[in-house]
């Protein structure tokens, strides 16, 4: 499943990366590692906002909820290990998602 997801990311993220990066600016960048916009674009944005998973930007989802979902997974969403999204990246990502505005280019649930 992860291999298939990685292949889909490689093929599909090129078109969605710009939209995800433009959705919001990082107000809380990760102390080290990738900025939250990049983590979202390459890890989350392929499914969320593209008719696979629910739209999560602009919904004010609490950072603690985002962190629990990312680490624990739920339903079809896989859990992501600290080797895939570091703790610092996840902390920054969850704050970014909580504060984000809706991206009008995203569609779906």
C-alpha distances in whole Angstrom, upper triangle without the diagonal:
4,5,5,6,9,10,11,12,14,15,16,17,20,22,21,22,25,25,23,26,29,28,30,31,30,33,31,30,28,30,28,25,24,26,24,24,22,19,19,19,16,14,15,17,14,14,17,20,18,18,15,16,19,22,22,25,28,28,29,27,28,27,26,24,22,22,21,18,16,17,16,14,15,14,11,11,9,12,13,15,18,17,15,17,21,23,26,23,22,25,26,23,24,28,27,25,28,31,29,30,29,27,29,27,24,23,22,22
4,5,5,6,9,10,10,12,14,15,15,18,20,19,19,23,24,21,23,27,26,27,28,27,30,28,26,25,27,25,21,20,22,21,21,19,16,17,16,13,11,13,15,13,13,16,19,18,19,15,16,19,21,21,23,27,27,28,25,26,25,25,23,20,20,20,17,15,15,16,13,15,15,12,11,9,11,10,12,15,14,11,14,17,20,22,20,19,23,23,21,22,25,25,23,26,29,27,29,27,26,28,26,23,23,22,23
4,5,5,6,9,10,11,12,14,15,18,20,19,20,23,24,22,24,27,27,29,30,29,32,30,28,26,29,26,23,21,24,23,23,20,18,18,17,14,13,15,17,14,15,18,21,19,20,17,18,22,23,24,26,29,30,31,28,30,28,28,26,23,23,23,21,18,19,19,17,19,18,15,14,12,14,14,15,18,16,13,16,20,23,25,22,22,25,26,23,25,28,27,26,29,31,29,31,29,28,29,27,24,25,24,25
4,5,5,6,9,10,11,12,14,16,18,18,19,22,23,21,24,26,26,28,30,29,32,31,29,28,30,28,25,23,24,23,23,20,18,18,17,14,13,15,16,12,13,17,19,17,17,14,16,20,21,23,25,28,28,30,28,30,28,28,26,23,24,24,21,19,20,20,17,18,17,14,14,13,15,15,17,20,18,16,18,22,25,26,23,23,27,27,24,25,28,27,25,29,31,28,30,28,26,27,24,22,22,21,22
4,5,5,6,9,10,10,11,14,16,15,16,19,20,18,20,23,23,25,26,26,29,28,26,24,27,25,22,20,21,20,19,17,15,14,14,11,9,11,12,9,10,13,16,14,15,12,13,17,18,19,21,25,25,26,24,26,24,25,23,20,20,21,18,15,17,18,15,16,15,12,11,10,13,13,15,18,16,13,15,19,22,23,20,19,23,23,20,21,25,23,22,25,27,25,26,24,23,24,21,19,19,19,20
4,5,5,6,9,10,10,13,15,15,15,18,19,18,19,22,23,24,25,25,28,27,24,23,26,23,19,18,19,19,18,15,14,14,13,9,9,12,13,10,12,15,17,16,17,15,16,19,20,21,22,26,26,28,26,27,25,26,24,21,21,22,19,17,18,19,17,19,19,15,14,13,14,13,15,17,15,12,14,18,21,22,19,19,23,22,20,22,25,23,22,25,27,25,27,25,23,25,22,20,21,21,22
4,5,5,6,8,10,12,14,15,15,19,20,19,21,23,24,26,27,27,30,29,27,26,29,26,22,20,22,21,20,17,16,17,15,11,12,14,14,11,13,17,18,16,18,16,17,21,22,23,24,28,28,30,28,30,28,29,28,24,25,25,23,20,22,23,20,21,21,17,16,16,18,17,19,21,19,16,18,21,24,26,22,22,26,26,23,25,28,26,25,28,30,27,28,27,24,26,22,21,21,21,23
4,5,5,6,8,10,12,12,13,17,17,16,19,21,21,24,25,25,29,28,26,26,29,27,23,20,22,20,19,16,16,15,13,10,11,12,12,8,10,13,15,12,14,12,14,18,18,20,21,25,26,28,26,28,27,28,26,23,23,24,21,19,21,22,19,20,19,15,15,15,17,17,19,21,20,16,18,22,25,26,22,22,25,25,21,23,26,24,23,26,28,25,26,24,21,22,19,17,18,18,20
4,5,5,5,8,10,10,10,14,15,13,15,18,19,21,22,22,25,25,23,22,25,23,19,17,18,17,15,13,12,12,9,7,8,10,9,6,9,12,14,12,14,13,14,17,17,18,19,23,24,25,24,26,24,26,24,21,21,23,20,17,19,21,18,20,20,16,15,14,16,15,18,19,18,14,15,19,22,22,19,19,22,21,18,21,23,21,20,23,25,22,23,22,19,21,18,16,17,18,20
4,6,6,7,10,11,11,14,16,15,16,19,20,22,23,23,27,26,24,23,26,24,20,17,19,18,17,14,14,14,11,9,11,13,12,10,13,16,17,15,18,16,18,21,21,21,22,25,27,28,27,29,27,29,27,24,24,26,23,20,22,24,22,23,23,20,18,18,20,18,20,21,19,16,17,20,24,24,20,21,25,23,21,23,26,23,23,26,27,25,26,24,21,23,20,19,20,21,23
4,6,7,9,10,11,14,16,16,17,20,21,23,25,25,29,29,26,26,29,27,23,20,21,21,19,16,16,16,13,11,13,14,13,10,13,16,16,14,16,16,18,21,20,22,22,26,27,29,28,31,29,31,29,26,27,28,25,23,25,26,23,25,24,20,19,19,22,20,23,24,22,19,20,24,27,27,23,24,27,26,23,25,28,25,24,28,29,26,26,24,21,22,18,18,19,20,22
4,6,6,7,9,12,12,13,15,17,17,20,22,23,26,27,25,25,28,26,23,20,20,19,16,14,15,14,10,10,11,12,10,7,10,13,13,10,13,13,15,17,17,19,19,22,24,26,25,28,27,28,27,23,25,26,23,21,24,25,22,23,22,19,18,18,21,20,22,24,22,19,20,23,26,26,22,22,26,24,21,23,25,22,21,25,25,22,23,20,18,18,15,14,15,16,19
4,5,5,6,9,10,10,11,14,15,17,19,19,23,23,21,21,24,23,19,16,16,15,13,11,12,10,7,6,9,10,8,6,10,12,12,11,14,14,15,17,16,17,17,20,22,24,23,25,24,26,25,21,22,24,21,19,22,24,21,22,22,19,17,18,20,18,21,22,20,17,17,20,23,23,19,20,23,21,18,20,22,19,18,22,23,20,20,19,16,17,14,13,15,16,19
4,6,6,8,10,11,11,14,15,18,19,20,24,24,22,23,26,24,20,17,17,17,14,12,14,13,9,9,12,13,11,10,14,15,15,13,17,17,18,20,19,20,19,22,24,26,26,28,27,29,28,24,25,28,25,22,25,27,25,26,26,23,21,22,23,21,24,24,23,19,20,23,25,25,21,22,25,23,20,23,24,21,21,24,24,21,21,20,17,18,14,14,17,19,22
4,6,7,8,10,11,12,14,17,18,20,24,25,23,24,27,26,23,19,19,18,15,13,15,14,10,11,14,14,11,10,13,14,13,11,15,16,17,19,17,18,18,20,23,25,25,28,27,29,28,24,26,28,25,23,27,28,25,26,26,23,22,23,25,23,26,26,26,22,22,25,27,27,23,23,26,24,21,23,24,21,20,24,24,20,20,18,14,15,11,12,14,16,20
4,6,5,6,9,10,11,14,16,17,21,22,20,21,25,24,21,17,16,15,12,11,13,10,7,9,11,11,7,7,10,11,9,9,13,14,15,16,14,15,14,17,19,21,21,24,23,26,24,21,23,25,22,20,23,25,22,23,24,21,19,20,22,21,23,24,24,20,19,22,24,24,20,20,23,20,17,19,21,18,16,20,20,16,16,14,11,12,9,9,12,14,17
4,5,5,6,8,10,12,13,15,18,19,17,18,22,21,18,14,13,12,9,8,10,9,5,7,10,10,8,9,12,12,12,12,16,16,16,17,15,16,14,17,20,21,21,23,22,25,24,20,22,24,22,20,23,25,23,24,25,22,20,21,22,20,22,22,22,18,17,20,22,21,17,18,20,18,15,18,19,16,15,19,19,16,16,15,12,14,11,11,15,17,19
4,5,5,6,9,11,12,14,18,19,18,19,23,22,19,16,14,13,10,10,13,11,8,11,14,14,11,12,15,15,13,14,18,19,19,19,17,17,15,17,20,22,22,25,23,26,26,22,24,27,24,22,26,28,26,27,28,25,23,24,25,23,25,25,25,21,20,23,24,23,19,20,22,19,17,20,20,16,16,20,19,15,15,15,11,13,10,12,15,18,21
4,5,5,6,9,12,14,17,19,18,20,24,23,21,17,15,14,10,11,13,11,8,12,14,13,9,11,14,12,10,11,15,17,17,16,14,14,12,14,17,19,20,22,22,25,24,20,23,25,23,21,25,27,25,25,26,24,22,23,24,23,26,26,26,22,21,23,25,23,20,20,22,19,16,18,19,15,15,18,17,13,12,11,8,9,7,8,12,15,18
4,5,5,8,10,12,15,16,15,17,21,20,18,14,12,10,7,8,10,7,6,9,11,10,7,10,12,10,9,11,15,15,15,15,12,12,9,12,15,16,17,19,18,21,20,17,19,22,20,18,21,23,21,23,24,22,19,20,21,19,22,22,22,19,17,20,21,20,16,16,18,15,13,15,15,12,11,15,14,11,11,10,8,10,9,9,12,15,17
4,6,7,7,9,13,14,13,15,18,18,16,12,10,9,5,7,10,8,7,10,13,12,10,13,15,14,13,15,19,19,18,18,15,14,12,14,17,18,19,20,19,22,22,18,20,23,22,20,23,25,24,25,27,25,22,23,23,21,23,22,23,19,17,19,21,19,15,16,18,14,12,15,15,12,12,15,14,11,12,12,10,13,11,12,16,18,20
4,6,7,10,13,16,15,18,21,21,19,16,13,12,8,11,13,11,10,14,16,15,12,15,17,15,14,16,19,20,20,19,16,15,12,13,17,18,19,21,20,24,23,20,22,25,24,22,26,28,26,27,29,27,24,25,26,24,26,26,26,23,21,23,24,22,19,19,20,17,15,17,17,13,13,16,14,11,10,11,8,11,10,12,15,18,20
4,7,10,12,15,15,17,21,22,20,16,13,11,8,11,13,10,10,14,15,13,11,14,15,13,11,14,17,18,17,16,12,12,8,9,13,14,16,18,17,21,20,17,20,23,21,20,23,25,24,25,26,25,22,24,24,23,25,25,26,23,20,22,23,21,18,18,18,15,13,15,14,10,10,13,11,7,7,7,5,8,9,9,13,16,17
4,7,9,11,12,15,18,19,18,15,12,10,8,11,13,11,12,15,16,15,13,17,18,15,14,17,20,21,19,18,15,13,9,10,13,13,15,17,16,20,20,17,19,22,21,20,23,25,24,26,27,26,23,25,24,23,25,24,25,22,20,21,21,19,16,16,16,13,12,13,12,8,9,11,9,6,7,9,8,12,12,13,16,19,20
4,6,9,9,13,16,17,16,13,10,9,7,11,13,12,13,16,17,16,15,19,20,18,18,20,24,24,22,21,18,16,12,13,16,16,17,18,17,20,21,18,20,23,22,21,24,27,26,27,30,28,25,26,25,23,25,24,25,22,19,20,20,17,15,16,16,12,11,14,12,8,11,13,10,8,10,12,12,15,16,16,20,22,23
4,5,6,9,12,13,13,11,7,7,7,10,11,11,13,15,16,16,15,19,21,18,19,22,25,25,22,21,19,16,13,14,17,15,16,16,14,18,19,16,17,21,21,19,21,24,24,26,29,28,24,25,24,21,22,21,22,20,17,17,17,14,12,13,12,8,9,11,9,6,10,12,10,9,12,14,14,18,18,18,22,24,24
4,6,10,12,14,15,14,10,9,10,13,14,14,16,19,19,18,19,22,23,21,21,24,27,27,25,23,20,17,15,15,17,15,16,16,14,17,19,17,18,21,22,20,22,25,26,28,30,30,26,27,25,23,24,22,24,22,18,18,17,14,13,14,12,9,10,12,9,7,11,11,9,10,12,16,16,20,21,21,24,26,26
4,7,9,11,13,12,9,8,10,13,13,14,16,18,18,18,19,22,23,21,22,25,28,27,25,23,21,18,16,16,18,16,16,15,12,15,17,15,15,19,20,18,20,23,24,26,29,28,25,25,23,21,21,19,21,19,16,15,14,11,10,11,9,6,8,10,7,7,11,11,10,11,15,18,19,22,23,22,25,27,27
4,6,8,9,8,5,6,9,10,11,12,15,16,16,17,18,21,22,21,22,25,28,27,25,24,22,19,17,18,20,18,18,17,14,17,19,16,16,20,20,18,19,23,23,26,29,28,24,24,22,19,20,17,18,17,14,13,13,9,8,10,9,6,8,11,9,8,12,14,13,13,16,19,19,23,23,23,26,27,28
4,5,6,7,6,7,10,11,10,13,15,15,15,16,18,21,22,21,23,25,28,27,24,24,23,20,18,20,21,19,19,17,14,16,18,15,14,18,19,16,17,21,22,25,28,27,23,22,20,17,17,14,15,14,11,9,9,6,5,8,7,5,8,11,10,10,13,15,15,16,19,21,21,25,25,24,27,28,28
4,7,9,9,11,14,14,14,16,18,19,19,20,22,24,26,25,27,29,32,30,28,28,26,23,22,24,25,23,22,20,17,18,21,19,17,20,22,19,19,23,24,28,31,30,26,25,22,19,18,15,16,16,13,11,10,7,8,11,10,8,11,14,13,14,17,18,18,19,22,25,25,29,29,28,31,32,32
4,7,8,11,14,13,12,16,17,17,17,19,21,23,25,24,26,28,31,30,28,28,27,24,23,25,26,25,24,22,19,20,22,19,18,21,22,19,19,23,24,27,30,29,25,24,22,18,17,13,14,14,12,9,10,7,8,11,11,10,12,15,15,15,18,20,20,21,24,26,26,29,29,28,31,32,32
4,7,9,12,10,9,13,14,14,14,16,18,20,22,22,24,26,28,27,25,26,25,22,21,24,25,24,23,22,19,20,22,18,17,20,20,17,18,21,22,25,28,27,23,21,19,16,15,12,12,11,9,8,10,8,6,10,12,10,11,15,15,15,17,20,20,20,23,25,24,28,26,25,28,30,30
4,6,8,6,6,10,11,10,11,13,15,17,19,19,21,22,25,24,23,23,22,20,18,21,23,22,21,21,18,20,21,17,16,20,19,16,17,21,21,24,26,25,21,20,19,15,15,13,13,11,9,9,11,9,7,10,12,9,10,13,14,13,15,18,18,17,20,21,21,24,23,22,25,26,27
4,6,5,6,9,10,11,12,13,14,17,19,18,19,21,24,24,22,22,20,18,16,18,20,19,19,19,16,18,19,16,16,19,19,16,18,22,22,24,27,25,22,21,20,17,17,15,16,14,11,11,13,10,7,10,11,8,8,11,12,10,12,15,15,14,17,19,18,21,21,20,23,25,26
4,5,5,6,8,10,10,10,11,15,16,15,16,19,21,21,19,18,16,14,12,15,17,16,15,15,13,15,16,13,13,17,16,13,16,19,19,21,24,22,19,19,18,15,16,15,16,13,10,11,12,10,7,8,9,6,5,8,9,7,8,12,12,11,14,15,15,19,18,17,20,22,22
4,6,5,6,9,10,10,9,13,15,13,14,16,20,19,18,18,15,13,11,14,16,16,16,17,15,18,18,15,16,19,18,15,18,21,20,22,24,23,19,20,19,17,19,18,18,15,13,14,15,14,10,11,13,9,8,11,11,8,9,13,12,10,12,14,12,16,15,14,18,20,21
4,5,5,6,8,9,9,12,14,14,15,17,20,19,18,19,17,15,14,17,19,19,19,20,17,20,20,16,17,20,18,16,18,21,20,22,24,22,19,19,18,16,17,16,16,13,11,13,15,14,10,12,14,11,9,13,14,11,12,16,16,14,16,17,15,18,17,16,19,21,22
4,6,5,6,7,9,11,13,13,15,16,19,18,16,17,16,14,13,17,18,18,17,18,15,17,17,13,13,16,15,12,14,17,16,19,21,19,16,15,15,12,13,13,13,10,8,10,12,11,8,9,11,10,7,10,13,11,11,14,15,14,17,17,16,19,18,16,19,20,21
4,6,5,5,5,9,10,9,11,13,16,15,13,14,12,10,10,13,15,15,14,16,14,16,16,12,13,16,14,11,15,17,16,18,19,17,14,15,15,13,15,15,16,12,10,13,14,14,10,10,12,11,7,10,12,9,9,12,14,11,14,14,13,16,15,13,15,17,17
4,6,6,5,7,10,10,11,12,15,15,14,15,13,13,12,15,17,18,18,19,18,20,19,15,17,19,17,15,18,20,18,20,21,19,16,16,17,15,17,17,17,14,13,15,17,17,13,13,16,14,11,14,15,12,12,16,16,14,15,14,12,15,13,12,15,16,18
4,6,6,7,10,11,13,13,16,15,15,16,15,15,15,18,20,21,20,21,19,21,20,16,17,19,17,14,17,19,17,19,20,18,15,15,15,13,15,15,15,11,11,14,17,16,13,13,16,15,12,15,17,15,14,18,19,17,19,18,16,19,16,15,17,18,20
4,6,7,8,10,12,13,15,13,12,14,14,13,14,18,19,19,17,19,17,18,17,13,14,16,13,10,13,15,13,16,17,14,11,11,12,9,12,13,13,9,9,12,15,15,12,11,15,14,11,13,16,14,13,17,18,16,18,18,17,19,17,15,17,17,18
4,6,6,6,9,10,12,11,9,11,10,9,11,14,15,16,14,16,15,16,15,11,13,14,12,9,13,14,12,14,15,13,10,11,12,11,14,15,15,12,11,14,16,16,13,11,14,14,10,11,14,13,11,14,16,14,16,15,14,16,15,12,14,14,15
4,5,5,6,8,11,10,9,10,9,9,10,13,15,16,15,18,17,19,17,14,16,18,15,13,17,18,15,17,17,15,12,14,15,14,17,18,19,15,14,17,19,19,15,14,17,16,12,14,16,13,11,15,16,13,14,13,11,13,11,9,11,12,13
4,6,7,6,9,8,9,11,11,12,13,17,18,20,18,21,20,22,20,16,18,19,16,14,18,19,16,17,17,14,12,13,15,15,18,19,19,15,15,19,21,21,18,17,20,19,15,17,19,17,15,18,20,17,18,16,14,15,13,10,11,12,14
4,6,5,7,5,5,8,9,10,12,16,16,18,17,19,19,20,18,15,17,18,14,13,16,17,14,14,13,10,9,11,14,14,18,20,20,16,16,20,21,22,19,17,20,20,16,16,19,17,15,18,20,17,18,15,14,15,13,10,10,10,11
4,6,7,6,5,5,5,7,9,12,12,15,13,16,16,18,15,13,15,16,13,13,16,17,14,14,14,12,10,13,15,15,19,20,21,17,16,20,21,21,18,16,18,18,14,14,17,15,12,14,16,14,14,12,11,13,11,8,8,8,9
4,6,7,7,6,5,7,8,11,12,15,15,18,18,21,18,15,18,20,16,16,20,20,17,17,17,15,14,16,18,19,22,24,24,21,20,23,24,24,20,19,21,20,16,16,18,16,13,15,17,13,13,10,9,9,8,4,5,6,8
4,6,7,8,8,11,12,15,16,19,18,21,22,24,21,18,21,22,18,18,21,22,18,18,17,15,14,17,19,19,23,25,25,21,21,24,26,26,23,21,24,22,19,19,22,19,16,19,20,17,16,13,11,12,9,6,6,6,9
4,6,7,8,12,14,16,16,20,19,22,23,24,21,19,22,22,18,19,22,22,18,17,15,13,13,17,19,20,24,26,27,23,23,26,27,28,25,23,26,25,21,21,23,21,18,20,22,19,18,15,14,14,12,9,6,4,6
4,7,9,12,14,17,17,20,18,21,21,22,19,17,20,20,16,16,19,18,15,14,12,9,10,13,16,17,21,23,24,20,20,24,25,26,23,21,24,24,20,20,23,21,18,20,22,20,20,17,16,16,14,11,9,7,8
4,7,9,12,15,14,16,14,17,18,19,16,14,16,16,12,13,16,16,12,11,10,9,8,11,14,15,19,21,23,19,19,22,23,24,21,18,21,21,17,17,19,18,15,17,19,17,17,15,15,16,15,11,10,8,7
4,6,9,12,10,13,12,15,16,17,14,13,16,16,13,14,17,17,14,12,12,11,10,14,16,17,21,23,24,21,20,23,23,24,21,19,20,20,17,16,18,17,13,15,17,15,15,12,13,14,14,10,9,6,5
4,6,8,8,11,11,14,15,17,14,13,16,17,14,15,18,19,16,15,15,15,13,16,18,18,22,23,25,21,20,23,23,23,20,18,19,19,15,14,16,14,11,12,14,12,11,9,9,11,11,7,7,6,6
4,6,6,8,7,11,12,14,11,9,13,14,12,12,16,17,15,14,16,15,13,16,16,17,20,21,23,20,18,20,20,20,17,15,16,15,12,11,12,11,7,9,11,9,10,8,10,12,13,10,10,10,9
4,6,8,8,11,12,15,13,11,15,17,15,15,18,20,18,18,19,19,16,19,19,19,22,22,24,21,18,20,20,20,17,15,16,14,11,11,11,9,6,8,8,6,6,5,7,10,11,9,11,12,12
4,6,8,11,13,16,14,13,16,18,17,18,21,22,21,20,22,22,19,22,22,22,25,25,27,24,21,23,23,22,19,18,17,16,13,12,12,10,7,8,7,5,4,4,7,10,12,11,12,13,13
4,6,9,11,14,12,11,15,16,15,16,20,20,19,18,20,20,18,21,21,21,24,25,27,24,22,23,22,22,20,18,17,17,14,12,12,11,8,7,9,8,8,7,11,13,15,13,13,13,12
4,6,9,11,10,10,14,15,15,16,19,20,19,19,21,22,19,22,21,21,24,24,26,24,21,22,21,20,19,16,15,15,13,10,10,10,7,5,6,7,8,10,13,16,18,16,17,17,15
4,6,8,7,7,10,11,11,13,15,16,15,15,18,19,16,18,18,18,21,21,24,21,19,20,18,18,17,14,13,14,12,9,9,10,7,5,8,9,11,12,15,17,19,16,17,17,15
4,5,5,7,9,10,11,13,15,15,16,16,19,21,18,19,18,18,20,20,23,21,18,19,16,17,16,13,11,12,11,8,8,10,8,5,9,11,14,15,18,21,22,20,21,20,18
4,5,5,6,9,10,11,12,14,15,16,19,20,17,18,16,16,17,17,20,18,15,15,13,13,12,9,8,9,8,5,5,8,7,6,9,11,14,16,18,22,23,20,22,22,20
4,5,5,6,9,10,11,12,13,15,18,20,17,17,15,15,16,16,19,18,15,15,12,14,14,10,9,11,11,7,9,12,11,9,13,15,18,19,22,25,26,23,24,23,21
4,5,5,6,9,10,10,11,12,15,17,14,15,13,14,16,17,20,18,16,17,14,16,15,11,11,13,12,8,10,13,10,9,13,15,17,18,20,23,24,21,22,20,18
4,6,5,6,9,10,10,11,15,15,12,13,11,12,14,14,17,15,13,14,12,14,12,9,9,11,8,6,9,10,8,8,12,13,15,16,18,21,21,18,19,19,17
4,5,5,6,8,10,12,16,16,13,13,10,10,11,11,15,13,11,11,9,11,10,7,7,10,9,6,9,12,10,11,14,15,18,19,21,24,24,21,23,22,20
4,6,5,6,8,10,13,15,12,12,9,10,12,13,16,15,13,14,12,14,14,10,11,14,12,10,13,15,13,13,17,18,21,21,23,26,26,23,24,22,20
4,6,5,5,7,10,11,8,9,7,9,11,13,16,14,13,14,13,16,14,11,13,15,12,10,14,15,13,13,17,17,20,20,21,24,23,20,21,19,17
4,6,6,9,12,12,8,8,6,6,8,10,12,10,9,11,11,13,11,8,11,13,10,9,13,14,12,14,17,17,20,20,20,23,23,20,21,20,18
4,6,9,13,13,10,8,5,5,6,8,11,10,9,10,10,13,12,9,11,14,13,11,15,17,15,16,20,20,23,23,24,27,27,24,24,23,22
4,7,10,11,9,8,5,7,9,11,14,13,13,14,13,17,16,13,15,17,16,14,18,19,17,18,22,22,25,24,25,28,28,24,25,23,21
4,7,8,5,5,4,7,10,13,15,13,13,15,15,18,17,14,16,18,16,14,18,19,16,18,21,21,23,23,23,26,25,22,22,20,18
4,6,5,7,8,11,14,17,19,17,17,19,19,22,20,17,19,21,18,16,20,21,18,19,22,22,24,23,23,25,25,21,21,18,16
4,5,8,10,13,16,20,21,19,19,22,22,25,23,20,22,24,21,19,23,23,20,21,25,24,25,24,24,26,25,21,20,17,15
4,6,10,12,16,19,20,17,18,21,22,25,22,20,22,24,20,20,23,23,20,22,25,24,25,23,23,24,23,19,18,16,14
4,7,9,13,16,17,14,15,18,18,21,18,16,19,20,17,16,20,19,17,19,22,21,22,21,21,23,22,18,18,16,14
4,6,10,13,14,12,12,15,17,19,17,15,18,20,17,16,20,20,18,20,23,22,24,23,23,26,24,21,21,19,18
4,7,10,11,10,10,13,13,16,15,12,15,17,15,15,18,19,17,19,22,22,25,24,24,27,26,23,23,21,20
4,7,8,6,7,9,11,13,12,10,13,15,13,13,17,17,16,18,21,21,24,24,24,27,25,22,23,22,22
4,5,5,6,8,9,12,12,10,13,16,14,15,18,19,19,21,23,23,26,27,27,30,29,26,27,26,25
4,5,5,4,6,9,9,9,11,13,13,14,17,18,18,20,23,23,26,27,27,30,29,27,28,28,27
4,6,6,9,11,11,11,14,16,15,17,20,20,20,23,25,25,28,28,28,31,30,28,29,29,29
4,6,10,12,10,10,13,14,13,15,18,18,18,21,23,22,25,25,25,28,26,24,26,25,25
4,7,8,6,6,10,11,9,11,14,14,15,17,19,19,22,23,23,26,25,22,24,24,24
4,5,5,6,9,10,10,12,14,15,16,18,20,20,24,25,25,28,27,25,28,28,27
4,5,5,6,9,10,10,12,14,15,16,18,20,23,25,25,29,28,26,28,28,28
4,5,5,6,9,10,11,12,14,16,17,18,22,24,24,28,28,26,28,29,28
4,6,5,6,8,10,10,12,14,15,16,19,21,21,25,24,22,25,26,25
4,5,5,6,8,10,10,12,14,15,18,20,20,24,24,21,24,24,23
4,6,5,6,9,10,11,13,14,18,20,21,25,25,23,25,26,25
4,6,5,6,9,10,11,12,16,18,19,22,23,21,24,25,24
4,6,5,6,9,10,10,14,15,16,20,20,18,20,21,21
4,5,5,6,9,10,13,15,16,20,21,18,20,21,20
4,6,5,6,8,12,15,16,20,21,19,22,22,22
4,5,5,6,10,12,13,17,18,16,19,20,20
4,5,5,8,10,11,15,16,14,16,17,16
4,6,9,11,13,17,18,16,18,19,18
4,7,10,12,16,18,17,19,20,19
4,7,9,12,14,13,16,17,17
4,6,9,12,11,14,16,16
4,6,9,8,10,12,13
4,5,6,9,12,13
4,5,8,11,13
4,7,10,13
4,7,10
4,7
4
